[in-house]
Amino acid sequence: MPKLKSNRGAAKRFTRTAGGFKRAASHRRHILTKKSTKRKRQLRAPAQLHPSDVKAAIRMLPYC
């Protein structure tokens, strides 16, 4: 049986950790001048993928 391919979009967005999947926060790419320093600083921190999305992420990343 051939190897399964990873979804390349998901591979660039999520990182597998012991507790689930790590993801970056959204709204950090552009139009940063109107966002407060506090808001931008809090968006820097990595977040966990929501438990309801973990099953889909595992399917997209079979070897992570």
C-alpha positions as a Markdown table, in Angstrom:
| # | Residue | x | y | z |
|---|---|---|---|---|
| 1 | Met | 0.0 | 0.0 | 0.0 |
| 2 | Pro | 1.4 | 3.4 | -0.8 |
| 3 | Lys | 2.3 | 6.0 | 1.8 |
| 4 | Leu | -0.3 | 8.6 | 2.7 |
| 5 | Lys | 0.4 | 12.2 | 1.8 |
| 6 | Ser | 0.2 | 14.9 | 4.4 |
| 7 | Asn | -2.0 | 17.9 | 3.6 |
| 8 | Arg | 0.7 | 20.5 | 2.9 |
| 9 | Gly | -1.6 | 23.4 | 4.0 |
| 10 | Ala | -2.2 | 21.8 | 7.4 |
| 11 | Ala | 1.5 | 20.9 | 7.7 |
| 12 | Lys | 2.5 | 24.5 | 7.5 |
| 13 | Arg | -0.2 | 25.6 | 10.0 |
| 14 | Phe | -0.1 | 23.0 | 12.8 |
| 15 | Thr | 2.6 | 21.4 | 14.9 |
| 16 | Arg | 2.0 | 18.2 | 16.8 |
| 17 | Thr | 2.7 | 18.4 | 20.6 |
| 18 | Ala | 2.1 | 16.0 | 23.4 |
| 19 | Gly | -1.1 | 17.7 | 24.4 |
| 20 | Gly | -2.6 | 18.1 | 20.9 |
| 21 | Phe | -1.8 | 20.5 | 18.1 |
| 22 | Lys | -0.2 | 24.0 | 18.3 |
| 23 | Arg | -1.4 | 26.7 | 16.0 |
| 24 | Ala | -0.7 | 30.4 | 15.5 |
| 25 | Ala | -3.2 | 33.1 | 16.2 |
| 26 | Ser | -4.9 | 34.9 | 13.3 |
| 27 | His | -5.1 | 38.7 | 12.6 |
| 28 | Arg | -1.4 | 39.2 | 12.9 |
| 29 | Arg | -0.5 | 39.7 | 9.1 |
| 30 | His | -1.4 | 43.2 | 8.1 |
| 31 | Ile | -3.3 | 46.4 | 9.2 |
| 32 | Leu | -1.3 | 46.3 | 12.4 |
| 33 | Thr | -1.3 | 50.1 | 13.0 |
| 34 | Lys | -4.9 | 50.2 | 14.3 |
| 35 | Lys | -4.4 | 47.2 | 16.7 |
| 36 | Ser | -3.2 | 48.0 | 20.2 |
| 37 | Thr | 0.2 | 46.8 | 21.4 |
| 38 | Lys | -1.5 | 44.6 | 24.0 |
| 39 | Arg | -3.6 | 42.9 | 21.4 |
| 40 | Lys | -0.6 | 42.3 | 19.1 |
| 41 | Arg | 1.4 | 40.9 | 22.0 |
| 42 | Gln | -1.3 | 38.5 | 23.0 |
| 43 | Leu | -1.6 | 37.3 | 19.4 |
| 44 | Arg | 2.1 | 36.3 | 19.5 |
| 45 | Ala | 1.4 | 33.4 | 21.9 |
| 46 | Pro | 0.7 | 30.0 | 20.4 |
| 47 | Ala | -2.7 | 28.5 | 20.9 |
| 48 | Gln | -4.1 | 25.0 | 21.1 |
| 49 | Leu | -6.2 | 23.6 | 18.3 |
| 50 | His | -9.8 | 23.3 | 19.4 |
| 51 | Pro | -10.7 | 19.7 | 20.5 |
| 52 | Ser | -13.4 | 19.5 | 17.9 |
| 53 | Asp | -10.8 | 20.1 | 15.1 |
| 54 | Val | -8.2 | 17.6 | 16.3 |
| 55 | Lys | -9.7 | 14.6 | 14.5 |
| 56 | Ala | -9.6 | 16.4 | 11.2 |
| 57 | Ala | -6.0 | 17.5 | 11.8 |
| 58 | Ile | -4.9 | 14.0 | 12.6 |
| 59 | Arg | -6.5 | 12.8 | 9.3 |
| 60 | Met | -4.6 | 15.6 | 7.4 |
| 61 | Leu | -1.3 | 14.9 | 9.1 |
| 62 | Pro | -1.0 | 11.1 | 9.3 |
| 63 | Tyr | 2.8 | 10.9 | 10.2 |
| 64 | Cys | 3.1 | 13.8 | 12.6 |
